Structure formats: C-alpha cells, structure tokens
Amino acid sequence: MPITRRIEEVAARRLGVKFVGSSDPTPDTDASNSFLFGDHPATRSLAEATDVEFLDTTLRDGEQAPGVSLTPAEKARIAKRLDDADVSVIEAGSACTGPGERETIRRVTSLDLDATVVSFCRGVRNDIDLALDCGVDGVDIVVPASDRHIETKVGTTHEQVVRDTVELVEYAADHGLWVEVLGEDGSRADLEFLVELMSAAMDAGADRVCVPDTVGHATPDRMLEIYAALNEVGPTSTHTHDDLGLAVTNALVGVAAGADLVHGTVNGIGERAGNVAIEEVAIALDHGYGVGTLRTEELYGLAELVANSTGVPIAPNKAVVGENAFTHESGIHTDGTLKDDSMYEPYPPERVGRERRLVLGKHAGRAGVEAALTEHDVGVGEDELPEIVSRVKELGDRGKRVTDADLLAIAEEVRGQERERRVELLDLTAASGSGTPTASVRLRVKGEERTAAGTGSGPVDAALTAVRGALGSAADAQLEEYHVDAITGGTDAVVTVEVTMSRGDRTVNVAASDADITTASVRAMVDALDRLLAYDEDTVLADD
Ligand SMILES: CC(C)C(=O)C(=O)O
C-alpha cells in the first residue's frame, strides 16, 4: 500500500471517520470531502457549499489585535472595500466601546452598503440600545458558553445564561435587528449545554448561532462534533482562531457540517495568532471546490489597504496575499514557469488581483536571467550569459536582493559597455522639523548641472518635488513601490531603500544604501528615473 494512503487511513482512524478520499493532489471540484470527514452523516461535500457567505470582523476582532487602532475614515474605507468584495455582513465595531467608536459605526452605516452592518454587543441590554443608536442592521450578541466563562469570568449559572440570552434576543428581535448569538469559548463548552443554549436563542427569535473557537483550541473533529449537533438547531456561523494553525481547516469543517456564514478577518489579523483569514477560506473554496463566494480579484487590494491602515505587515509567505505568493526566484521554478505559467502556482495571480513576479537571487538560473534581460531589451550572447548568471548568483550569495538595476549594471560590465547616464544626483540637502520639509537637489542632466528646490510632506517627498522640478515633464514616472530595510541595528544603521518606478509600460526596481534614509531614497529614485529615460531616447528633459 502506498505510504500516502497509509497516512490517510491512520489519520481517518484517529478522527473516527471512514476513509473515502483519494491521494491525488490535484483539486477535483467534484470530489466529496476527502478523508477528513469521510461519510459522516452530518457532512456535505464542500463542492455543494454554494450557500457560504462571509461575516468580516476586521473592524472589531481584527482591531483587537495588539497595537491596532483604526480611525473612523480608515474603518469607512475598509468597510467600502469589503462591500465591493461582496462580504455579506460587516461587523463595524462594538458600540459600547465609547463615543468615538459609535461615531465610526454611524459612519459605516451611513455608507448605505449592500452588506448587513452589525455591532458586536456584550450580553447586556444597554449594548443593544447603543447599537440601535448607531443605526446598525443587526447585532452579534456574545454570551458565555464554557464553564470557565460562566463560572469564573462572569460568576453566574448555566440556567441564568439561558434566561439572559432569551431576554436579550427577544429585545433585539423586537427592535427589528438581525440577531446572531455567539457562545463565547464554545469549543470548550459542554456540547449538551451548547445545544440547549442555542436552541433557546433560536426559539427566542435569533437569526443564527455561532460557536466561536475563542482560544483556537478546537481540532477538526471537535468542530465536526459541535457543528453536526448545532446544525440541528438552526443556521450556524463559524468563528475560528489560528492558535493551532487550524483556523482555515476548522472553518471548512464547520461549512462541511452545514455552517453557511464564515466569520474572519482580512489578512487574518486578530487577537493572539489571529482569526481565520477570509481570503484563505474564499480561495480554498474557490480553487479547491469550485465554490465562488467573494469577488476574489478584490482580495489583494483589500489586504494592502488593511495592512497599511493597521500597520500590521503581511508576512511575505502568507497564502494568497503575501509578497512571495506569486514570486519565483529559483532557477528550476523560473524555468518551469516560463514554459508554463501554472507550473508552480495553484491558480493564476490575476484571480486574486495580483501579478506574477520572477525575481533574481542566489538561486537564479539561465532562463530567468535571460528572460529578465529580454524584458529590458537587452540581448546577450551565448558566451556572455553564463558570466552574467554567475555574477547574479554571487550578488545573491552576499544576501542581496538582485534588482533590475543590479542586473543591468552586471550585464553592462560583462559586455564592456559604459553606461551613459542622462540624470545623476550630485548633491542633496534636506531639512525637516516642525516647519514645512524642504529639499534642494543638484543634478547632472545630460552633462549639465541643474539645481531645484521643493517642499513636501516629508524630506523624501520634498526632494522628489525638487527632482521633478529639475527634470520637468520627463519626471512623469510613477513610484509604484517604496521599501526601506535597515541593514544594521541601532540609530547609526545603514538603510537600503528599494523603489519600483514605472513610466509608460516600463518598470524598473532599483536599490540604494546609505546611512541617511533621504539620500538613499533619492539616489534610488534618480537612478530609477535614469534607467526609465534610457528606454526613451526621445524624451525631452526640461531645458533641453
Ligand atoms: C465572539 C467573540 C468574543 C470572539 O471574538 C471570540 O470568541 O473569538
């Protein structure tokens, strides 16, 4: 018996379900739920889960991540993008937090979105009143569910929790609100009690119930047990956390057991290890089972917006939206990708609003280097290519990212070509402090010196204004990406600034290092401009 089959059977035995899956790793949208769920009577094939929708809690649970605080304008912008992506329910915040939060929730409700906008409420009537004041469509009411929460945290009894829940649900429903009841720490609660509590909530008029895996403790089989039981009670939602790295799997198990609303956050931000990432569940359903939910092409824009607004960067290796998710460096992968786009990708990057990138580094190979040179209109001879590849690898070996500018400089050197610079930075002075940041630059433009000054939102911006002043319309390039890395620690650190700039259909990325961040930034930008202008000899530089 093949080893993979043995592993699947052992796993299936441990989960107490029967193995029915296949070890074929290619997605099969007609497949039933593989070996995890087997033919458990309470599960459906995920390919049939076409009713699944999302409740996004980036603005509530996501904002509870340490250090995250969103302004009303940021929350409104994110809510609009969530709506554009077809998120069905947006948890805009907790009205009980204070007047600022209420103002923010009002701002979201006044956007007149297609999505249902809800406020998170503790199990107290006043929270529902505050939510009503904000004009929300619904409420998420959280009540304690595990013994730990009922007895130690709240200091009440199971009977009282049921009575309070019924009263709160009736109150909210009587006020015309969409009502979801969340049993906090539900994955550690007694299952019989969960069923009693949630049945009472549904009888009192709740629209749906949810058993949050509050501390990310649930295993897939525990999820299956809970949701198989809860689906007898009414419509259910999942709310999974990633403490065991199981958030996506657990959400999918919940869905297989019948849940039709998945709670999650953009980029998976949230308390501790975070919530399930909505983009991961959406793409797993889309690619793995052929089930469309969100408008997936909106996912990357959304991820960037949330990362920029929250200050929580996206890990480069993060699924779907990480920088490396569609970036190929190694020679073998680049070569394969150049032969067939999908050689090393499960689905095309465009599906999630992204582009594929081939980059160079220590693992570069001939095909990748040659393709990168061709992209810059540089053709090299058979005798030159091996030397260029070896120098690219050498640079990569020194731990450096190999930029377009590095590659072009290597090619020029190997080919014995002198680079003719049209624009060169000679001098830069920048001042910032309590006043308006200002900068002046001295450039050599086609052999002649030019000076210009400018102001901006910071010294780098001011210097760029000055550069644009000196070059006139030739400086009409766009700054696409700006990335700063400190190479050494401490305040005397050398920083490397990497910029990607584009002009027309040309793009280059260039890096520059200096102890001064403004100098490194302006050098990189001027160098990028010079490279871009080289593609277009006819460009007239101001004062030409
Ligand atoms: C429902 C609430 C309290 C929650 O975010 C959780 O339990 O994770």
The ligand as a Gaussian input file, in Angstrom:
#p B3LYP/6-31G(d) Opt

LIG

0 1
 C      -17.158000      36.154000      19.876000
 C      -16.051000      36.817000      20.454000
 C      -15.995000      37.144000      21.862000
 C      -14.779000      36.433000      19.865000
 O      -14.237000      37.232000      19.156000
 C      -14.198000      35.114000      20.090000
 O      -14.685000      34.357000      20.895000
 O      -13.190000      34.845000      19.451000

